[in-house]
Amino acid sequence: MTFDLDQRTARLGVGELAEFNLGPREPVGGPSGAWRAQLGMHWHRELRTQAQADHPGAEFEVVAEGSVFHRGWMLHFSGRIDQVIRGGPAPIFREIKTVAEKLPAPEPALRAAYSGYFAQAAAYLALLPAQNPVGELVFVEVDTGLSQSVALTEADRRTFEVQLERVTEFLELRLRARTRLSALRFQSPFPALRPGQESIQGDLEDALGALPARVVLEAPTGFGKTGALLEFALGQLRLGRFERVLYLTSKSTGQLQVRDTLARMTALPAGAAPGGALAVWLVRPKSEHCVNPVFHCVRESCRYLDGMEERWPESGLARFYLFEDQPRDLPSLRAAGQEARICPYEITRAALAANDVWIGDYNYVFSPSASGLFYAQPGFDASRTLLLVDEAHNLPSRVADAFSQVASAERARAVGGALEEVGAAPVLAAAWERWAALLERLRPVDALPEDEETLLRGQVAELADAIATTPVDYAALGPGASEGLWQVPALLSILDHAALPRLCWCPRPGTLAVTCLDAAAEIGARLREYGAAILATATPGPLPAFAQAVGLDASEPPLAPVRAPTPWRDGAYDVAFDVRVDTTFQQRARHHPTTARTLEAFAAGGQVAAFFSSYGYAEAVAAALRDVGSELRVAVQPRGADLSAQAAWMEEALAGSDALFLVLGSSFAESIDLLGGRVERAMVVGPALPEVNAVQQARMAAWAAAGREGAFQRVYQIPGMQKVNQALGRLVRAPGQKARILLHCRRFAEPAYARLLAPEYQAGPRIRSEEALEAWLAGPRHEDL
């Protein structure tokens, strides 16, 4: 649907009109029903042949267009009706629909179950010019082809009016939202502006300029970029430049921060004049909405999905899109869903379109398996939307992950056993057996030969076709096996995505990995759909490389940079380059004693946060300290802890250790904001270059045109130094905080690495001896020692 609120007009397809509903819609949980669509096409062809034989003048796929003025809105419709048969007492307008039910069925039951089909046929009767036309729905039993014709009654024709009411109700909600936003009142997210914050709104306004616009906002940790972005976005909504804002960030804590910041900004002081309200929805995954003991989203196995459309009108759940003050947290949604016996996720789906700010994960825009939630919303138009992407340096890897898959023979055998238990059709069982056998034959290899990859693609296509054309009892199959089946069509789409380079390889026996090497084409295509997109990050790296990574290097308009001013960071870092050691993988072990002694000397002046490229490296240096009898109290970051456990460990380590050993690139280094102002000494033990493996080697080959040095910088140096910048940025988060930094590896002083450091870390003396280290530790900043 497209609409113009000023002109009070809308355009939509007849099928869209017939199925339009502000309540729950048919859930999509995999390829269940795809086989029905394939058979449906077959029966359409059969009935067309029959109609041509019975009525030589019959017309097919007849274009139907027209306009209707309803409740102050001019609505324009278009579509194609399956068959028009003339020559009798009255023309017959016929729609053909396949159903799973056994036919013949009572007509009232068909009307109750397929009201949208009747509304669609009624719309054609209203739009096509004819004298007293007869409307007819032909239901076809998908398994057998048995058909049942149902003539439309006057009551059926009124379903067209019902759908017009629903569409105009939605349009009135959108008009109300615009009026509400034009009166939006909000306060600054900052009690007092820090130096540099006073100009950021103007900088962003200048960068957006004429729409469309693509902007990268570089703002260090502690600047307050979340608040700055939200203040800018709300101003844009109030001006009417955009209809809504999408705020994407990859971590649930960040999403909660956005929601809470918006709540504070729109909670005006007591006595303030009232203004328009802001409707905000934080979207969490479908599985987190689920109130069943086991998450298995199949209508037939869930009492909250089955029959929910009939329960919705009396449920009172429309309050979630009619009123902005309804609680939207997950516990409230679950409670409301349980009380009404309707899936809580369907409340989210129904209410989302009425909200002004959508908060969620990157997947809702960039992943094909999740983007339907946003893109299928009524009236959603990316060109009228402001997209905000936080922590945007993570976007390329996250989208690449969305277009990557791993399949194993072990899991395939488990799915095969489940198919056997539910008595799956022989054609599907046999295709799955061939798939499992193919996976079992795989042996470790860095890249499948081209002929084997071609064979693999054919096998996946055959299996995907069998899944699409074979009925499966997913309710009986269970969640694990169902997911295994649904993985196959997704894998085929990845293999067929010509714009994304990939590597098909086998990391271990019986395992196939299809890894996306570069998702830039997909990211850029999505970003260009939006009226404006702001990519916010503390560590974008070189702008040309970042623009390339997000697919905007050759765009019009080009990616515009905005660097948030932070004068309070000037002089906050005292940096030295320790060039005595080589921390490359081949050489680091012989330097462990030097690293251990350096840590002891550094920690003598105060607690140290030491950042390593891996857990193994951190543990090896901790062992070297023990070997020399060091009394340094070392706390080594635990593996695999959740966020609350990480924060608890950090507090304990800060209170009871002399040195915290942290891993670059982990959430301790990127997301735990407890170091700023509490730890003023940090030692980075080497750049955190990615592990050399088959994927990285394939990426090097993909960047061969840039030359060896250019490819190495793109694949290894930029990601590795980005982790260093992220970690150091968390040490100075506010005016007055300071940090002393020792970059412990000769590579940091090499121009290829040094220029990838943030400007605050690029200047400092070179430490070439223990005496020079002692002098630096003892005194203020020097020139080279």
SESEDREN-744662 format. One line per 10 residues: for each residue z, y, x of C-alpha. Coordinates in pm, 1 decimal, always signed. Each point is the difference from the previous one (the first is absolute). Layout:
! SESEDREN-744662
Z,Y,X; ...
This chain:
! SESEDREN-744662
+0.0,+0.0,+0.0; -76.9,+353.3,+107.2; +128.5,+302.6,-186.4; +8.0,+377.9,+5.9; +324.0,+140.1,-137.8; -135.2,+355.0,-19.9; -300.9,-105.3,-203.9; +200.8,-266.8,-187.3; -267.9,-262.2,+67.4; +7.5,-357.6,+131.3
-256.7,-263.8,+93.7; +64.2,-373.0,+0.2; -170.2,-330.7,-55.1; +19.1,-182.9,-331.8; +169.5,-294.2,+167.3; +254.0,+234.2,+157.4; +64.0,+158.5,-338.3; +50.8,-339.4,-165.3; +256.9,-114.8,+253.6; +166.9,+338.0,+50.2
+373.8,-33.6,-33.8; +298.3,+190.9,+131.5; +206.6,-316.4,-29.8; -25.1,-324.6,+197.8; -332.4,-139.6,+110.0; -110.9,-348.8,+91.1; +173.8,-78.6,+333.2; -211.5,-107.0,+293.6; +159.0,-272.3,+210.7; -291.9,-161.2,+177.0
-332.4,-156.5,-101.3; +144.8,-151.6,-318.3; -267.3,+53.9,-261.4; -283.0,+67.5,+244.6; -151.7,-334.5,-88.2; -3.8,+111.6,-364.4; -202.0,+306.7,+95.8; -256.4,-216.3,+174.6; -32.4,-232.5,-298.8; -5.5,+304.6,-227.3
-317.6,+120.3,+169.8; -151.0,-342.9,-55.7; +75.9,+5.1,-373.8; -137.0,+354.7,-28.9; -329.3,-122.1,+140.5; -2.8,-299.1,-235.6; +59.6,+215.2,-309.1; -263.0,+248.5,+112.2; -256.7,-278.2,+21.2; +100.1,-119.0,-345.9
-23.2,+352.6,-146.2; -346.6,+49.2,+149.0; -114.7,-319.5,-167.6; +151.0,+88.1,-339.6; -84.0,+372.8,+5.7; -303.4,+81.7,+217.5; +63.7,+373.1,-34.9; +362.6,-18.2,+114.6; +113.8,+258.1,+254.7; +250.2,-68.2,+276.9
+231.8,+216.1,+208.9; -81.7,+297.3,-219.1; +127.1,+333.6,+132.3; +247.3,+166.5,-236.5; +96.7,+363.8,+61.3; +163.5,+257.1,-218.8; +271.0,+261.0,-40.7; +294.3,+30.6,-234.7; +218.3,+304.2,-64.1; +356.6,-115.1,-55.4
+321.0,+204.7,-16.8; -149.0,+290.2,+189.0; -165.3,-211.3,+272.6; -369.4,-69.9,+46.1; -29.3,-360.5,+114.6; -326.5,-132.0,+146.4; -59.9,-376.9,+11.7; -257.7,-233.2,+150.6; -45.3,-374.2,+14.3; -231.1,-294.3,-68.2
+22.0,-228.2,-301.8; -93.4,-365.4,+57.1; -246.4,-47.2,-287.8; -165.3,+209.1,-270.8; -190.3,-195.0,-265.8; -218.5,+193.8,-242.2; -231.6,-103.2,-278.8; +250.4,-123.9,-254.1; +171.5,+188.8,-283.9; +204.8,+184.7,+264.4
-1.4,+9.8,+379.4; +253.3,-228.1,+169.1; +190.8,+129.8,+301.8; +136.9,-304.4,+178.4; +252.6,-29.2,+284.2; +62.8,-334.3,+173.3; +341.8,-87.1,+145.0; +119.4,-320.7,+164.1; +353.1,-121.4,-71.5; +219.0,-284.7,+115.3
+127.4,-86.0,-349.0; -134.3,-294.8,-193.0; -248.3,+108.8,-266.5; -25.8,+42.3,-288.7; +320.9,+202.0,-25.1; +149.6,+200.9,-289.1; -157.2,+343.8,-6.0; +337.0,+183.3,-20.7; +106.4,-177.7,+318.7; -316.7,+108.7,+178.6
+52.3,+357.8,-112.5; +358.0,-1.1,+125.8; -88.2,-154.8,+335.9; -320.7,+195.7,+68.5; +46.6,+340.8,-158.6; -188.3,+159.9,+289.9; -312.6,-201.8,-76.9; +3.0,+119.2,-360.2; +54.2,+358.3,+114.0; -299.4,-28.0,+233.0
-227.5,-133.7,-273.7; +126.2,+269.4,-237.4; -81.6,+267.3,+258.8; -360.5,-120.0,+20.4; -27.5,+20.8,-378.3; +120.7,+359.0,+15.6; -226.7,+102.2,+286.8; -333.9,-170.1,-69.7; -214.6,+168.7,-264.7; -69.6,-245.2,-281.6
+17.9,-19.2,-378.3; +292.7,-217.8,-112.7; +8.0,-218.3,+312.2; +179.4,-333.1,+5.2; +241.1,-56.6,+285.3; +50.0,-351.7,+125.2; +216.0,-153.9,+270.9; -104.7,-339.5,+131.1; +285.7,-186.4,+165.3; -100.8,-278.8,+235.8
+237.0,-277.7,+107.5; -33.6,+15.9,+375.1; +44.0,-372.5,+66.0; -252.0,-129.1,-254.9; -222.6,+289.0,-107.8; +102.4,-44.7,-363.7; -38.4,+337.4,-175.7; +155.8,+174.3,-299.2; -137.5,+318.2,-156.1; +231.3,+258.3,-157.6
-141.5,+289.8,-201.5; +172.1,+333.6,+45.2; +187.7,+132.6,-300.7; +90.3,+355.8,-88.2; +343.9,-65.6,+147.5; -163.7,-110.9,+325.9; -208.0,+315.5,+7.6; +319.4,+205.1,-13.1; +102.2,-142.2,+338.8; -247.1,+251.3,+142.7
+217.3,+276.5,-145.2; +310.3,-164.1,+147.7; -156.2,+7.6,+346.0; -104.8,+362.3,-44.1; +364.5,+78.4,-74.2; +111.6,-174.6,+317.1; -250.8,+182.4,+217.8; +82.4,+340.6,-143.1; +373.5,-74.2,+34.4; -59.7,-58.0,+370.3
-206.6,+317.1,+32.8; +272.2,+200.7,-171.5; +251.6,-146.0,+247.8; -219.7,+112.5,+290.0; -35.8,+346.8,-152.1; +375.2,+15.8,-50.2; +49.9,-103.9,+362.8; -222.5,+279.9,+125.2; +182.9,+253.8,-214.0; +332.5,-138.0,+120.5
-106.3,+18.4,+364.2; -126.5,+355.3,-30.6; +362.0,+97.3,-76.2; +148.3,-225.5,+267.5; +300.4,+147.0,+178.5; +142.8,-143.6,+318.2; +209.3,+109.3,+293.9; -53.3,-39.8,+371.4; +104.9,-336.4,+142.4; +168.1,+186.4,+286.1
+331.4,+187.4,-46.4; -109.3,+219.5,+289.4; -329.3,-3.0,+187.8; -2.8,-120.1,+357.6; -213.0,+192.7,+248.2; -359.6,-103.9,-62.0; +44.0,-102.2,-361.7; -67.3,+348.4,-130.3; -373.7,-23.9,+73.9; -85.7,-358.9,-90.1
-91.1,+67.7,-365.1; -254.8,+261.2,+102.5; -136.1,-228.3,+272.5; -56.5,-280.5,-249.6; -159.2,+237.9,-249.9; -239.8,+127.1,+264.5; -88.0,-354.1,+109.0; -80.7,-114.3,-351.6; -216.8,+303.8,-69.1; -293.9,-105.5,-214.2
+19.5,-348.7,-149.2; -56.4,-276.7,+91.4; +218.0,+11.8,+310.3; +144.0,-248.5,+251.0; +297.9,+113.3,+208.8; +220.4,-162.4,+262.1; +347.6,+153.9,+15.2; +173.5,-62.7,+332.9; +370.4,+62.7,-50.9; +265.4,-145.9,+231.5
+295.7,-195.5,-124.7; +259.0,+239.5,-136.1; -246.2,+269.6,-104.5; +42.0,-83.3,-369.2; -360.0,-94.6,-69.8; +90.2,-191.0,-317.9; +154.0,+311.0,-155.2; -279.6,+223.1,+129.1; -267.7,-229.5,-144.7; +174.5,-21.2,-336.3
+48.0,+375.9,-21.8; -368.2,+48.9,+71.0; -102.9,-271.8,-248.1; +209.6,+139.1,-284.6; -148.1,+344.0,+58.6; -349.2,-149.1,-20.7; +86.9,-177.7,-325.9; +133.2,+322.9,-148.2; -318.5,+183.4,+96.5; -204.1,-270.2,-173.5
-202.8,-90.8,+310.6; +88.8,-366.1,-55.6; +101.1,-209.6,-299.0; +236.1,-221.2,+193.5; +138.2,-84.3,+342.2; +10.4,-340.4,+167.8; +262.4,-31.3,+273.9; -43.0,-313.4,+209.1; +237.5,-126.6,+265.6; +43.0,-349.7,+134.4
+378.9,-32.3,-9.3; +219.3,-28.0,-308.7; +258.7,+232.4,+156.1; -266.9,+266.8,+38.9; -105.8,-41.5,-363.1; +358.7,+41.6,-117.4; +31.6,+312.0,+214.8; -306.8,+150.9,-167.9; +135.2,-73.7,-347.3; +343.2,+143.1,+81.2
-147.0,+310.1,+164.2; -210.2,+71.1,-309.0; +307.6,-42.7,-220.4; +190.0,+259.8,+205.6; -292.5,+240.6,+4.2; -44.9,-8.1,-378.5; +372.5,+5.2,-86.5; +31.7,+374.3,-48.7; +335.7,+175.7,+28.2; +214.0,+44.9,-309.5
-106.5,+302.8,-198.7; -353.1,+5.3,+139.6; -280.5,+60.4,-248.1; -153.6,-329.9,-113.6; -341.3,-97.6,+128.5; -242.4,-285.6,-34.0; +131.6,-344.0,+86.6; -148.2,-222.1,+270.5; -78.4,-363.6,-81.5; +47.6,-225.9,+304.9
-42.7,-377.3,+25.1; +98.4,-207.9,+301.2; -210.7,-316.5,-6.8; +150.5,-316.1,+140.8; -175.9,-339.5,+31.0; -51.2,-214.6,-307.4; +232.9,-267.8,+139.0; +290.7,+248.4,+11.2; -43.5,+75.1,-372.3; +15.7,-367.1,-94.0
+304.0,-116.1,-201.5; -83.5,-371.1,+18.1; +182.1,-230.6,+242.7; -335.2,-75.5,+169.2; -281.4,+253.2,+33.2; -314.1,-167.6,-135.6; -214.3,+255.8,-180.4; -193.6,-221.3,-241.4; +1.5,+91.6,-366.6; +44.8,-355.6,-126.1
+313.7,-53.8,+209.1; +175.8,+330.5,-73.4; +161.8,+87.5,-329.5; -3.8,+366.5,+100.2; -381.6,-0.6,+29.8; -107.3,-237.1,-275.1; -42.5,+195.2,-324.0; +127.0,+327.5,+145.7; -277.8,+203.3,-165.2; +135.8,-90.2,-343.4
+355.6,+92.8,+98.2; -87.5,+328.9,+170.7; -49.4,+227.5,-307.5; +355.1,-63.6,-123.1; +159.3,-14.3,+345.6; +65.5,+370.8,+45.6; -134.1,-24.8,+356.9; -252.6,+276.9,-63.6; +291.5,+231.0,+83.0; -72.8,-63.8,+367.0
-330.5,+187.3,-22.7; +85.4,+239.4,-281.0; +310.1,+151.3,+159.2; +48.5,+108.6,+361.2; +379.4,-42.3,-1.3; +6.4,-378.8,-37.2; +156.1,-192.2,+293.5; -268.9,-166.3,+210.7; +206.6,-201.7,+248.9; -54.8,-374.8,+16.6
+333.9,-99.2,-161.6; -81.3,+223.1,-300.9; -351.2,-142.9,-28.6; +127.5,-357.4,+21.8; +266.6,+64.7,-262.2; -251.6,+163.3,-236.0; -248.3,-281.9,+52.2; +255.0,-271.9,-62.2; +121.1,+166.6,-317.9; -354.8,+33.9,-136.5
-116.2,-334.2,+147.3; -284.1,+174.9,+181.9; -79.1,-24.6,+372.9; +159.6,+299.1,+178.6; -309.1,+36.3,+217.2; -200.4,+65.6,-317.0; +228.4,+296.2,-67.7; -100.2,+139.1,+338.2; -367.7,-64.7,-66.9; +17.3,+161.5,-343.7
+197.1,+306.8,+109.1; -162.8,+78.6,+332.8; -295.0,+199.7,-135.9; +236.1,+251.6,-164.1; +169.5,+86.7,+330.5; -82.2,+282.7,+237.0; +118.1,-150.7,+330.9; -53.1,-365.4,+88.2; +201.1,-130.5,+295.9; -82.9,-333.6,+155.2
-125.1,-209.5,+288.0; -335.7,+39.9,+175.1; -119.4,-314.7,-179.2; -39.5,+178.8,-333.2; -293.0,+194.5,+142.0; -126.6,-200.8,+296.2; +49.9,-370.5,-85.1; -247.0,-172.1,-234.8; +276.0,-227.8,-133.2; +224.1,+289.0,-113.2
-214.5,+310.1,-50.5; -85.6,-95.2,-358.7; +338.9,+128.4,-115.9; -95.0,+357.9,+94.3; -376.3,-7.6,-40.9; +2.7,-168.1,-343.6; +231.3,+259.2,-153.1; -155.7,+186.2,-294.3; -148.3,+327.7,+112.4; +73.4,-50.9,+368.6
-242.5,+204.9,+205.0; +45.1,+5.5,+377.1; -207.3,+315.8,+29.4; +266.7,+185.3,-199.7; +286.7,-153.2,+198.4; +190.4,+114.7,+309.4; +69.1,-295.7,+228.2; +291.9,+21.5,+242.9; +30.1,-276.1,+261.6; +322.6,-1.3,+200.3
+44.9,-181.0,+333.8; -380.2,+1.2,+9.6; -11.1,-142.4,+354.0; +85.5,-334.7,-165.4; -290.4,+17.3,-244.0; -274.5,-161.2,+215.2; +207.1,-309.3,+79.8; +132.9,-34.9,-355.6; -345.4,+14.3,-156.8; -135.9,-241.2,+261.6
+279.4,-239.1,-98.9; -105.5,+29.1,-366.6; -346.0,-122.1,+101.8; +127.9,-289.0,+213.4; +106.9,-350.8,-99.0; +140.9,-318.2,+146.3; -63.9,-344.3,-151.5; +162.4,-321.0,+119.1; -70.3,-367.0,-54.6; +367.3,-57.7,-77.5
-4.9,+239.4,-292.8; -338.9,-125.3,-115.1; +134.9,-356.0,-19.7; +295.5,+123.0,-204.9; -233.7,+175.2,-244.3; -217.2,-311.1,-17.8; +302.2,-206.8,-94.3; +89.7,+245.8,-275.2; -356.4,-9.5,-136.4; +20.2,-377.7,-14.4
+331.3,+16.1,-187.0; -138.8,+226.1,-274.0; -320.7,-204.0,-32.3; -240.0,+270.2,+116.1; -370.5,-51.9,-69.4; -170.0,-230.6,+253.4; -245.4,+269.2,+111.1; +286.1,+229.1,+103.7; +208.2,-279.3,+152.1; -295.8,-119.8,+209.0
-84.6,+351.9,+121.6; +362.7,+56.6,+93.7; +13.5,-330.5,+190.1; -301.8,+107.2,+206.5; +171.7,+334.3,+72.2; +320.9,-169.2,+116.1; -199.8,-240.3,+218.6; -187.1,+291.2,+160.0; +328.4,+172.9,+85.2; +145.5,-320.2,+146.1
-292.8,-30.5,+239.8; +57.1,+345.0,+147.8; +125.8,+23.6,+356.9; +125.8,+310.5,+183.8; -285.2,+231.0,+94.0; -20.3,+374.4,+64.0; -308.5,+36.8,-219.2; -190.3,-241.0,-222.0; -361.2,-46.9,+108.0; -250.4,+169.5,-230.0
-128.3,-326.7,-148.8; +354.4,-116.4,-79.6; +81.4,+334.7,-159.9; -311.8,-34.1,-216.6; +111.3,-348.7,-102.8; +346.9,+132.1,-75.1; -134.6,+278.7,-219.6; -208.7,-250.7,-196.9; +303.5,-222.8,-51.9; +210.4,+293.3,-121.5
-278.7,+113.3,-236.3; -31.6,-350.2,-145.5; +372.9,-20.1,-58.0; +21.6,+349.9,-147.6; -276.9,-92.9,-244.9; +186.1,-316.2,-99.1; +317.6,+200.0,-60.8; -191.3,+259.5,-205.3; -177.5,-253.6,-221.2; +275.6,-258.2,-49.4
+289.7,+35.2,-245.6; +337.3,-38.7,+170.4; +343.8,-25.1,-156.8; +163.4,+260.9,+223.5; +324.3,-15.0,-195.1; +39.7,-367.6,+90.4; -136.7,+47.5,+350.5; +288.9,+229.2,+101.0; +14.8,+318.5,+207.6; -54.1,-139.8,+349.6
-309.1,-205.3,-78.9; -141.3,+271.3,-226.3; +24.2,+253.7,+282.0; -175.4,-247.8,+225.9; -291.7,-21.8,-243.2; -18.5,+375.6,-54.4; -13.4,+50.7,+375.9; -348.5,-153.7,+17.0; -200.0,+259.9,-201.1; +181.9,+272.9,+194.9
-98.0,-172.3,+326.0; -363.3,-12.9,-112.1; -0.6,+373.0,-74.2; +134.9,+65.4,+350.8; -268.9,-217.8,+157.3; -266.6,+182.3,-204.1; +123.2,+352.5,+80.2; -282.0,+95.8,+234.3; +145.3,+342.7,+87.0; +316.1,-140.7,+159.2
-25.2,-176.4,+339.5; +205.3,-319.4,+7.8; +101.5,-285.2,+224.1; +8.7,-359.2,-124.8; +222.6,-196.8,+236.1; +252.1,-280.9,+16.0; +337.6,+91.8,+151.3; +128.1,-359.8,-27.6; -121.7,-339.5,-123.5; -84.7,-9.4,-369.6
+22.4,+377.3,-44.3; -276.5,+246.5,-76.9; +59.1,+372.3,+50.6; -247.3,+256.6,-129.3; +112.4,+327.6,+157.7; -140.9,+341.5,-80.7; -59.7,+176.3,+331.7; -51.9,+351.8,-134.6; +52.8,+119.5,-359.4; -129.9,+353.9,+62.6
-300.0,-38.0,-231.7; +219.6,-102.1,-293.3; +261.2,+269.6,+68.4; -259.4,+274.7,+30.6; -176.8,-106.0,-318.9; +325.1,+22.0,-194.9; +109.5,+330.7,+151.9; -332.5,+162.3,-86.2; +53.2,-78.8,-369.0; +290.3,+245.2,-27.6
-10.5,+370.0,-72.1; +224.5,+44.2,+302.5; +186.5,-232.3,+233.8; +277.6,+94.0,+241.9; +84.3,-258.3,+266.0; +345.1,+76.6,+139.1; +132.9,-148.3,+321.9; +217.6,+88.0,+295.4; -229.2,-186.0,+240.6; -371.4,+18.9,-83.2
-108.1,-23.2,+363.3; -327.7,+163.0,+104.1; -167.5,+148.4,-308.8; -347.6,-152.7,+63.7; +151.0,-347.9,+32.3; +215.6,+47.4,-311.2; -296.9,+125.9,-203.6; -196.3,-302.3,+116.2; +282.6,-238.4,-93.1; +10.6,+129.9,-358.0
-377.1,+13.4,-43.9; -33.1,+378.8,-5.2; -158.6,+59.8,+338.6; -343.9,+65.8,-149.9; +113.2,+146.6,-335.6; -82.3,+322.1,-171.8; +230.3,+182.2,-12.3; +149.4,-110.2,+333.8; +366.3,-87.4,+39.8; +189.0,+329.2,+33.4
+311.7,+3.0,+222.5; +324.2,+177.8,-88.4; +276.0,-11.7,+261.5; +340.7,+92.0,-135.5; +166.2,+259.6,+225.4; +336.4,-110.8,+138.7; +119.3,+261.9,+249.7; +345.2,-159.2,+6.0; -149.4,-297.7,+184.4; -117.5,+217.8,+288.6
+219.7,-86.3,+295.9; +195.8,-260.0,-198.3; -128.0,-286.3,+218.9; +77.8,-42.0,+370.0; -252.8,-260.5,+117.7; -44.2,-180.4,+330.9; -261.1,-257.3,+103.0; +142.9,-295.4,+192.9; -298.8,-114.7,+206.5; +196.4,-251.8,+212.5
-68.5,-295.0,-233.5; -294.7,-179.7,-157.5; +79.5,-141.4,-344.7; -331.3,-175.4,-58.4; +49.3,-356.5,-121.0; -99.4,-150.5,+334.3; +228.8,+225.7,+209.4; +303.5,+86.0,-211.0; +217.9,-297.7,+97.5; +20.5,+106.3,+366.0
+120.9,+342.8,-112.4; +278.4,-126.8,-231.1; +272.8,+76.4,+263.4; -126.2,+358.5,+37.1; -12.0,+41.3,-377.6; +355.8,-133.7,-29.5; +133.5,+233.0,+271.6; -179.4,+296.0,-158.7; +159.0,-73.6,-335.9; +345.3,-18.4,+156.7
-50.2,+334.0,+174.6; -140.2,+166.1,-311.8; +277.4,-134.5,-226.7; +267.2,+131.5,+234.9; -62.8,+344.4,-146.6; +6.1,-106.2,-364.9; -128.7,-252.5,-250.3; -365.2,-101.4,+48.1; -261.9,-124.5,-244.2; -238.6,-221.4,+199.2
-335.7,-81.1,-160.6; -192.0,-314.8,+100.2; -341.2,-134.1,-93.4; +137.9,-333.7,-126.4; +316.2,-191.9,-78.8; -66.0,-226.7,+295.0; -15.3,+293.2,+239.9; +324.8,+148.0,-136.9; +178.5,-333.6,+29.2; -128.3,-53.3,+354.8
+140.4,+335.7,+117.0; +329.7,-71.4,-177.9; +15.1,-326.8,+195.5; -75.4,+187.7,+325.0; +298.5,+227.1,-68.6; +223.2,-303.1,-46.9; -133.7,-158.5,+319.8; +115.2,+295.2,+210.0; +341.8,+4.0,-166.7; -59.9,+322.1,-190.2
+279.7,+116.8,-230.0; -245.1,+196.3,-211.8; +57.4,-75.8,-369.7; -347.7,-84.3,-133.0; -94.3,-42.5,-366.7; -338.0,-171.8,-42.1; -185.2,+62.7,-326.1; +16.4,-308.0,-227.3; -318.0,-163.9,-121.8; -107.0,-12.3,-363.5
+285.2,+200.8,-153.7; -56.6,+178.7,-330.6; +39.0,+375.8,-26.5; +368.2,+2.8,-97.9; +86.7,-245.0,+278.3; -195.9,+213.4,+247.8; +192.6,+313.0,-96.8; +332.6,-185.9,+22.8; -88.4,-136.1,+344.4; -103.6,+345.5,+116.6
+330.7,+154.1,-105.2; +192.4,-279.7,+172.1; -209.4,+31.3,+316.4; +38.7,+377.5,+12.9; +375.7,-39.5,-25.4; +50.7,-281.4,+248.0; -270.9,-15.0,+267.1; -117.5,+187.2,+306.3; -366.0,-91.4,-46.3; -202.7,-84.4,-308.5
-300.2,-221.9,+73.3; -267.9,+70.5,-262.8; -356.3,-125.8,-45.6; -285.4,+248.4,-18.5; -195.1,-22.9,-324.5; +285.9,-159.7,-193.1; +176.3,+168.7,-289.1; +291.2,+78.6,+232.6; -234.0,+219.2,+200.0; -206.3,+133.4,-294.8
+222.8,+12.9,-307.4; +368.1,+7.5,+94.9; +82.4,+370.1,+3.3; +347.9,-32.9,+151.7; -69.4,+88.7,+363.2; -75.7,+372.0,-32.0; +290.3,+209.8,+122.8; +203.7,-312.4,+86.2; -186.6,-145.1,+298.3; -125.8,+253.1,+252.6
-128.2,-240.0,+265.4; -295.5,-233.4,-39.6; -189.8,-218.3,+239.6; -341.6,-138.6,-93.4; -72.5,-311.9,+201.8; -379.1,+1.2,+8.5; -270.3,+72.9,-258.8; -1.7,-243.4,-293.7; -358.9,-118.1,+28.7; -106.0,-261.7,-255.1
+5.5,-363.5,+107.6; -321.3,-125.4,+155.6; -136.3,-258.3,-243.9; -319.3,-104.4,-174.3; +17.5,+280.6,-254.9; +44.7,+274.3,+258.7; -280.0,-144.7,+212.7; -227.6,+0.7,-305.1; +93.4,+362.7,-64.6; -85.5,+80.7,+361.3
-342.0,-157.7,-53.3; -47.5,+198.6,-321.6; +62.1,+323.0,+194.1; -226.8,-98.8,+289.6; -227.4,+297.3,-64.8; +285.3,+230.4,+106.2; +8.6,-161.6,+344.1; +281.3,-203.6,+152.4; +238.0,+295.2,+38.0; -75.9,+138.6,-345.4
+48.7,-339.0,-165.9; +324.7,-60.1,+190.5; +133.1,+337.6,-107.4; -89.9,-62.8,-366.1; +132.8,-356.2,-20.0; +298.6,+5.7,+234.9; +106.6,+340.9,+131.9; -0.9,+207.1,-319.2; +202.4,-253.3,-207.6; +239.0,-61.7,+290.5
+70.6,+365.9,+74.6; +26.0,+77.1,-371.2; +307.4,-225.1,-10.8; +151.7,+190.1,+291.7; -55.2,+332.4,-175.8; +149.5,-135.9,-323.2; +314.8,-119.2,+173.2; +59.8,+320.0,+198.4; -66.0,+217.5,-302.4; +306.7,-138.9,-173.7
+235.3,+130.2,+269.1; -45.4,+370.7,-80.3; -4.1,+49.0,-375.4; +159.8,+341.3,-45.4; +47.2,+331.2,+178.7; +260.6,-22.1,+274.4; -52.9,-368.9,+75.3; -111.7,-93.0,+350.6; -101.7,-314.9,+182.5; -43.3,-109.6,+359.6
-287.4,-245.5,+35.7; -85.7,-233.5,+286.7; -347.9,-151.9,-27.4; +47.5,-309.7,+213.0; -342.9,-117.3,+121.5; -262.3,+138.9,+234.5; -260.1,-21.0,-279.4; +166.8,+285.2,-188.9; -102.3,+236.7,+280.3; -363.7,-112.8,-0.9
-225.7,+252.6,-178.9; -136.7,-261.0,-244.0; +353.4,-62.5,-130.1; +158.1,+341.0,+57.8; -249.5,+183.5,-218.6; +87.3,-233.1,-289.3; +363.0,+113.1,+9.0; +103.6,+272.0,-243.4; -9.2,+343.8,+168.7; +382.5,+9.7,+16.9
+4.7,-304.8,+229.1; -288.4,+75.4,+235.3; +175.3,+222.4,+255.2; +269.6,-117.5,+239.9; +73.3,-107.8,+358.1; -113.9,-329.6,+154.5; +286.0,-222.7,+114.4; -110.1,-174.5,+318.1; +332.0,-120.8,+146.3; +358.8,-82.0,-94.6
+106.1,+327.8,+162.7; -243.3,+188.2,-222.5; +139.4,-177.3,-305.7; +356.3,+93.9,+98.7; -104.6,+361.6,+49.4; -169.8,+14.9,-341.2; +297.7,-157.8,-171.6; +240.4,+237.3,+173.2; -181.1,+325.2,-53.2; -219.0,+205.6,-230.6
-372.9,-45.4,-28.6; -189.9,+18.7,+333.6; -346.6,-5.9,+131.7; -123.4,-327.2,+158.7; +275.0,-167.7,+204.1
